[in-house]
Each structure stands twice: as structure tokens, then as C-alpha cells.
Amino acid sequence: MSVIRNPILRGFNPDPSILRVGDDYFIATSTFEFHPAVRIHHSTDLVNWTVRGHALDEGFDLRGIPDSGGVWAPSLSHSDGLFWLAYSIVRSMDGDDKDIDNYLVTAESIDGPWSEPVHLGSRGFDFSFFHDSDGTHWVVGVQWDQRPEHPSFGGLVLEQYLPDEKRTSGGARVIHQEPTLVEGPNLYRVGDWYHLLIAAGGTGWNHAITVARSRDRFGPYERDAQPFVLTSRDDPGLPLQKAGHGELVQTPDGEWMLVHLASRPTLHLGERYSTLGRETCLQQVEFVDGWLRLAQGGHHAAVEVEVAGDAPERAASHGFVERFDAPRLDARRWSTLRAPLDPATADLAARPGWLRLRGGHSPASVFDQSMIVTRVEEHRASFDVTLDAAPTSPRELAGLIAWYDRNGWIWLQLGSDAENGRHVRVVSRDGSQTTRSAPVAVPEGAVRMRAVLDGPDLRFALAAVDDDVWTEVPGAYPAWTLSDDHGERLRFTGLFFGIRADDLDGRSWSADFADVSLQLTRKRDR
């Protein structure tokens, strides 16, 4: 037997869609406003997973997209010798209105190249494909209703896709509705039954997975008498919270597995904050009297799951060291906001062993920020970088940043002004409020910077380039604010560490970065 240790994809990796082709398993996860889009993960044993790459990379541009908009809930499937990837782009989500476009791309290989996108309409989101045994292809998704006097989640709809014409039929039918919020639908045919797997209760603490079934793909669908196949809503002490939004896959031996999202919260003053974002987990499931159930019983996600096979023990990730010695940034490690950085902005050739970032827009921009970020996968982590920059005004800034979104970040910032000369300070953004710490003077030349995450708290330190003695920057900062659970805004991503440079005068000022390292300390989950 082998042991799956959850989460299998740690840090910000939500809305998993799983697929098996032969002996290979693939999982696609949401990326929202981050680039490249639709992260693809690979495994041959369900225990050990690696980042394979991204489906939407070169030429994909999300500039102008709001925070937590962008690419939602990708869905992977395989039919007619092709990989099919459906995804939604949420372009606005103000009040009752959501402007959403849904697309399909296909490829002969999971590594691409992927086809030009086919527009599937703008009816709603969480679109997935169901390939029936009669050779027909169907799109199931959420119908959005913008009318304020109607429930926004207007039901789950099914519509035929016509591959020869590269379009949907235009005849979507509502196949299931519930009085509470349901989304993330996936349709499966097992024997004579169509099983509709549903995400229920929103993607927060009340998240869950439910199921309904019918002998006809158009219904009516009978709701499972058991309220939830999977949820953590009834036990806030479970290590895996927010469990929901799942998909099924069958192993070559006929076993069924359920991939789903969950979060590992940290505590601040007794309140839970999922700073790492929503992560991906796997559970073994079975059909009991025709209904889907967790194989271990109950409805709580297990941290450890035994599965058939003899896979090697999964090695824990302890981080990485980045020397900037490759011709291009590794997109499996680094992300940018909304669009790729061109070589003139992220220059790896100007100074070997360094990344030269030409300064961009402020952190408020939805267009051209000069920043690269990496996911934080554990509640205890440290992030180091060497920075060499010579700011000459308050509008030239560079440094190390803990990033959630445009309204949630904490930045150890190198700057210069007439009052304080060359200095660093901690600048943070929480909603509409920006806070700046007192300046700390630093000498000319390169400086080493460090961020230390300790559960809900974040601290910073400085050191000289040739000195291992670190001096702490005064104060502890609220990493717990960098989470979905802080504030009233809809937030769906997770915590990143990164480096950035701002040139608010637009005069091509730049900063050089070297020797980046991320160190992770894994706490054994219960």
C-alpha cells in the first residue's frame, strides 16, 4: 500500500480538475489573475506530484482583470484522442453583475501546443465537459442571473457541444437547482446512472460536495439523502477546512478517487485565516448502494489516505534556491500578474547571475507591474534576496514583498527621499489603507533582505552582503490579513513571496536581484 499525504498540492492550488490517460494522472488548477494560467500537475502514482507546466502561457494576457477575477475553475477531459480544457475568464464581478467568457482549447499532448480558443458563451462559470458513451459532448455549468430579485446562482445547465462546428448548440437546459448555492458541477456516467457532482455552500467555511443522480442526462436528478459527501463545516478543528469543489477519477484497478480543494488555516486571536490559500487534496471514494461515499466513512477529509500500489514515500518540499543562471525564468516556480514580463523588463542577460527588473506601475495597477512571485506552501517559511539598487527619489522603489492582491500586501521597500536619504521601511496595504513604518537607514550598495513567516505573523530582517548577522526590522506584521478570510471583499487566491521594482516616473529605472531562496518548515498535520 501507498500513502497519500494531503494536501498533495500545497499552497495556492484551488479548484482541481483531475484526469487519467493511461498511466498518467493530470490535475489542472485555477490561477485567477496570475500568469501563466491554468497550472498543470502530473503524477503516475497519485502520491508524488510535480508541476508539469501551464496550458495558457505565451500570448495570454489578462491585463485589466480585477483581483480574484481571471481564470476560474479549469476542467480537463480527454476524448477523441485530444485533451480538452475548458475554462472561464471572469472579467468583472461588481455587485449583481459578472462578465464572464467561457472557452475550450484542445491539444494532442498535455504539453501542447493548445488550439486557438473556442468561445463557449458567457452564460455563467465553472464549465466542464461530459463526453457521453454515445459519442456526444456536453457542457455542464453554472447559470448566472444578474437580476437582483432572483437568486444569482440560477441553476446548473447542460448544453450540447458540436465539435465539427466548434460551437455549443444554443439550447442550454436547467437540469438541477437547489434553494442554496450550488456550483462546480461535473457529470459522470456510472452504469445506468448519471451522477452530478456538485460544490455547495460557497468556497468558504461552509464549503461541501454533494451529489444527485438520474437515469437521464437531462434529469430529473434525485438529490442524495445524505447531506454531504464531503465537508468540514461541522468541525472547525479539522486540519483540512473548506473541503469542497471536487472531481472524480478512476484508477486502472477500478478504484475511485475524489480530488478536492481544502485549506489549512492559521489562528490569530482565535480566528481562522487561510493565508496559504485553497489547496488540493485526494480522497478514496466508493459507490455504496449507488451513492458516492468516502471509503473511510463519514464526510471529513483525511490527511493520510492509503491506496493500492507501491509508490515511493513523497519527499517534503523544503523550498528552493534561485541563482538566475538560466536563460529564462522558470514559470513552474515564478508567476507574474496578468501578463508575462517581456525580456526588457525582466532581464537575465544584463548582469549574469542577477535579474534586472525595470520598474513598472504601482501595486494598484491592473496592467504593468514589475514583480515576480512564488507560492508559499507552509505556515512557517523564510524568503531571502540580495538587492542592488540606487533609488534617487521617492518614486523609485524596490524590495521584497509578501503579496495577496492589490489591496493586500506587505513590502520591505528600499527607497530614497530628501528627509531620510537611502533607507528601507515596511509599507503595507490593507483594503483602502496604506501604512508606512519608520525608515531604517542603509548604506550604499547591495543589501540582503529577509521575510520570515511564522503562522499569522510576518517579520523582516536586513544583512550586509558579506555578513551572516541579520538585524531585525522592528515590528511584527499581520500576515493573517493576506487571506481570503480577511475583509468583506471576495478573495480567492493565496499568499506569495516575491520581488518587485516600481518606477512611478516611467524613466526606465531598474533594480537588480540575486540569490533568492525560499525555505519551508513543514508541520505534521493531524
Secondary structure, DSSP 8 states (H G I E B T S, - for coil): -EEEES-SB-SS--S-EEEEETTEEEEEE--BTEESEEEEEEESSSS--EEEEEEE-TT---TT--TT-EEEEEEEEEETTEEEEEEEEEEE--TT--EEEEEEEEESSTT------EEEESSEEEEEEEE-TTS-EEEEEEEE---TTS-SEEEEEEEEEETTTTEE-S--EEEE--SS-EEEEEEEEETTEEEEEEEES-SSTT-EEEEEEESSTT---EE-SSS-SEE-TT-TTSSSEEEEEEEEEE-TTS-EEEEEEEE--EEETTEEE-TT--EEEEEEEEEETTEEEETTSSSS--SEEEESS---------EEEE---SSS--TTT-BEESS---TTTEESSSSTT-EEEE-B--TT-SS--EEEEEE--SSEEEEEEEEE----STTEEEEEEEEEETTEEEEEEEEEETTTEEEEEEEEEETTEEEE---EE--SS-EEEEEEEETTEEEEEEE-TT----EEEEEEEEGGGSSTTSSSS------EEEEEEEETT-S--EEEEEEEEEEEE-----
